[in-house]
Amino acid sequence: MAKVGVVLSGCGVYDGAEIHESVATILALDRADAEIVFMAPDKDQMHVINHIEGTPTERETRNVRVEAARIARGEVSIVNEIEASQIDALIFPGGFGAAKNLCDFAVNGADCSVDPDISKLVLDMHAAKKPVGFLCISPAMAAKIYGDAGIKGVKLTIGKDKGTADAIRTMGAEHIDCEVGDCVVDMDHKVVSTPAYMLAQRISEAADGIEKTVKRVLDLI
């Protein structure tokens, strides 16, 4: 049975992990009989967004790991407690939390910085030749991680958004346009990515690409 880490960046599209993407990932892994290891950073979110109004709430803080437990139904490891040797693959659902809590791409674009524990785990997976999947906006974070480590030309996709694609190229990765229901596979680096809600207009569209991504990640183990 494959053991796959799923890194959650909170709970909710505007300030955490995108819930539909997370659940589609979990469901695809479960149907493949994989063991899921949920993990998240143990720190406060960048901010808290009212998901009805779409605006930040004043004087409210939430912890990324505590919020992630809503999706995981309880047990969530701290990212720095998990080593690459303990898992066979790793997947990052999207949502603004990936660009706000796991890194600050949402604020600083190509000049962003990534949570050091996230970077370490991704690079340790790369060194161990273990596959990593990135959904939605999280490939932007991947471009920064690999690029800063001198691993240039990793093939990634966020779909077709020119601004984000240009930022990915600036950070040293190769962006490949991709349809919503498909994924891009970098066989050399064992990296798989899919646009998900960067393009999806409905959950079934996002799920199609996510299911393909999960299958390809598992195939690369």
Secondary structure per residue as TSV (DSSP state, phi and psi in degrees):
chain	resnum	aa	ss	phi	psi
A	1	M	-	360.0	126.4
A	2	A	-	-71.1	142.2
A	3	K	E	-109.7	117.7
A	4	V	E	-120.7	125.7
A	5	G	E	-80.7	135.9
A	6	V	E	-120.4	115.1
A	7	V	E	-93.5	118.0
A	8	L	-	-104.2	142.2
A	9	S	-	-109.5	26.8
A	10	G	-	122.4	-148.2
A	11	C	S	-150.5	104.7
A	12	G	S	130.1	134.3
A	13	V	T	-57.2	-37.4
A	14	Y	T	-85.4	-19.3
A	15	D	T	-140.2	8.3
A	16	G	S	-154.2	-153.0
A	17	A	-	-73.6	138.1
A	18	E	-	-68.2	121.1
A	19	I	H	-67.2	-44.3
A	20	H	H	-60.3	-45.2
A	21	E	H	-63.1	-41.5
A	22	S	H	-63.4	-45.9
A	23	V	H	-67.3	-39.8
A	24	A	H	-61.8	-38.9
A	25	T	H	-63.9	-48.7
A	26	I	H	-60.9	-44.1
A	27	L	H	-63.6	-44.1
A	28	A	H	-63.9	-40.4
A	29	L	H	-65.7	-43.0
A	30	D	H	-63.6	-41.7
A	31	R	H	-65.0	-25.2
A	32	A	T	-88.3	5.0
A	33	D	T	63.8	32.3
A	34	A	-	-87.3	149.9
A	35	E	E	-87.6	129.0
A	36	I	E	-102.4	130.9
A	37	V	E	-113.3	105.4
A	38	F	E	-80.0	141.0
A	39	M	E	-150.2	159.6
A	40	A	E	-163.1	156.2
A	41	P	-	-68.3	146.5
A	42	D	S	-98.6	81.1
A	43	K	S	-157.7	167.5
A	44	D	B	-72.8	147.2
A	45	Q	-	-63.0	160.5
A	46	M	S	-57.5	-45.3
A	47	H	-	-162.8	176.8
A	48	V	-	-115.5	129.2
A	49	I	E	-108.6	131.4
A	50	N	E	-71.1	113.5
A	51	H	T	-77.9	-6.5
A	52	I	T	-87.2	-47.1
A	53	E	T	-84.7	-25.9
A	54	G	T	75.5	22.2
A	55	T	E	-124.9	154.0
A	56	P	E	-64.8	145.0
A	57	T	-	-93.1	147.4
A	58	E	T	-87.9	143.1
A	59	R	T	55.4	38.5
A	60	E	-	-132.1	134.3
A	61	T	-	-126.1	149.1
A	62	R	-	-137.6	146.4
A	63	N	B	-88.7	132.4
A	64	V	H	-58.3	-46.8
A	65	R	H	-67.1	-41.9
A	66	V	H	-62.3	-43.0
A	67	E	H	-67.0	-38.4
A	68	A	H	-61.1	-30.6
A	69	A	H	-62.9	-21.3
A	70	R	H	-63.1	-38.5
A	71	I	H	-79.1	-41.6
A	72	A	H	-75.3	-8.3
A	73	R	T	62.4	37.8
A	74	G	S	128.4	-92.4
A	75	E	-	-72.3	120.9
A	76	V	-	-137.5	119.5
A	77	S	E	-75.6	154.6
A	78	I	E	-78.4	137.5
A	79	V	G	-52.8	-43.1
A	80	N	G	-74.6	-1.0
A	81	E	G	-92.7	-8.1
A	82	I	-	-108.3	130.7
A	83	E	-	-108.0	155.4
A	84	A	G	-57.6	-29.4
A	85	S	G	-68.5	-16.7
A	86	Q	G	-90.2	-11.7
A	87	I	-	-131.3	160.4
A	88	D	S	-98.7	-21.8
A	89	A	E	-159.0	168.3
A	90	L	E	-143.3	139.3
A	91	I	E	-135.7	137.8
A	92	F	E	-114.3	106.5
A	93	P	-	-62.8	162.0
A	94	G	-	-92.0	-143.4
A	95	G	S	98.2	156.6
A	96	F	H	-62.3	-20.8
A	97	G	H	-59.2	-33.5
A	98	A	H	-64.1	-30.7
A	99	A	H	-99.8	-2.6
A	100	K	H	-119.2	-36.6
A	101	N	T	-106.1	-34.2
A	102	L	S	-86.6	-26.4
A	103	C	B	-152.7	-177.1
A	104	D	-	-119.0	34.5
A	105	F	H	-57.5	-35.0
A	106	A	H	-61.1	-25.8
A	107	V	H	-100.6	-42.6
A	108	N	H	-112.7	1.4
A	109	G	G	56.0	-136.2
A	110	A	G	-64.4	-15.0
A	111	D	G	-91.8	17.3
A	112	C	-	-70.2	165.5
A	113	S	-	-121.6	153.9
A	114	V	B	-114.4	143.0
A	115	D	-	-48.9	124.9
A	116	P	H	-60.3	-31.6
A	117	D	H	-69.8	-35.1
A	118	I	H	-66.3	-47.5
A	119	S	H	-58.1	-45.9
A	120	K	H	-60.0	-45.4
A	121	L	H	-64.9	-43.5
A	122	V	H	-63.1	-44.3
A	123	L	H	-69.9	-33.7
A	124	D	H	-66.2	-37.4
A	125	M	H	-63.7	-41.9
A	126	H	H	-62.1	-45.5
A	127	A	H	-63.0	-32.2
A	128	A	T	-86.2	2.2
A	129	K	T	58.0	42.7
A	130	K	-	-109.6	142.3
A	131	P	-	-74.3	148.9
A	132	V	E	-132.8	134.0
A	133	G	E	-109.7	139.8
A	134	F	E	-128.3	128.0
A	135	L	E	-111.9	148.0
A	136	C	T	61.9	-119.2
A	137	I	T	-85.0	-14.4
A	138	S	H	-62.0	-23.9
A	139	P	H	-59.1	-25.7
A	140	A	H	-62.6	-41.6
A	141	M	H	-63.5	-40.6
A	142	A	H	-60.2	-43.1
A	143	A	H	-57.8	-40.7
A	144	K	H	-67.6	-44.4
A	145	I	H	-60.6	-53.3
A	146	Y	H	-68.0	-41.5
A	147	G	H	-61.7	-44.6
A	148	D	H	-65.8	-24.9
A	149	A	T	-87.3	2.6
A	150	G	T	81.5	12.7
A	151	I	-	-95.9	91.8
A	152	K	-	-93.7	155.7
A	153	G	-	77.7	16.8
A	154	V	-	-64.5	131.0
A	155	K	E	-80.8	125.0
A	156	L	E	-140.9	161.0
A	157	T	-	-141.9	145.2
A	158	I	-	-121.7	13.1
A	159	G	-	107.7	-111.1
A	160	K	S	-140.0	9.9
A	161	D	-	-70.3	115.1
A	162	K	H	-63.7	-43.2
A	163	G	H	-60.6	-46.7
A	164	T	H	-69.5	-39.2
A	165	A	H	-60.9	-41.5
A	166	D	H	-63.3	-39.3
A	167	A	H	-64.5	-40.1
A	168	I	H	-61.1	-42.7
A	169	R	H	-64.8	-40.6
A	170	T	H	-59.3	-34.9
A	171	M	T	-81.4	-1.2
A	172	G	T	107.4	0.9
A	173	A	-	-97.7	168.5
A	174	E	E	-103.3	117.6
A	175	H	E	-89.9	135.3
A	176	I	-	-121.8	123.3
A	177	D	-	-60.5	144.4
A	178	C	-	-150.1	142.7
A	179	E	-	-76.2	159.4
A	180	V	T	-60.5	-36.2
A	181	G	T	-89.7	10.3
A	182	D	-	-121.0	-176.6
A	183	C	-	-145.6	162.8
A	184	V	E	-111.8	131.1
A	185	V	E	-115.8	123.2
A	186	D	E	-100.3	100.0
A	187	M	T	-66.7	-36.0
A	188	D	T	-64.9	-40.0
A	189	H	T	-102.5	-1.3
A	190	K	T	55.7	50.7
A	191	V	E	-121.5	131.8
A	192	V	E	-125.8	137.4
A	193	S	E	-142.8	156.8
A	194	T	E	-148.2	148.4
A	195	P	-	-67.5	-35.0
A	196	A	G	48.1	-128.2
A	197	Y	G	-77.3	5.2
A	198	M	G	-67.6	-23.9
A	199	L	T	-126.9	-28.6
A	200	A	-	-61.9	140.3
A	201	Q	S	-105.9	-7.2
A	202	R	S	-154.8	159.0
A	203	I	H	-62.9	-33.8
A	204	S	H	-64.4	-34.9
A	205	E	H	-67.0	-44.6
A	206	A	H	-62.5	-41.9
A	207	A	H	-63.8	-35.7
A	208	D	H	-59.5	-48.2
A	209	G	H	-69.1	-36.7
A	210	I	H	-65.9	-42.5
A	211	E	H	-62.3	-39.4
A	212	K	H	-65.5	-40.6
A	213	T	H	-63.0	-46.7
A	214	V	H	-59.4	-43.8
A	215	K	H	-62.3	-43.5
A	216	R	H	-68.6	-37.6
A	217	V	H	-59.4	-47.6
A	218	L	H	-65.0	-35.2
A	219	D	H	-65.0	-26.5
A	220	L	T	-85.6	-5.8
A	221	I	-	-67.9	360.0
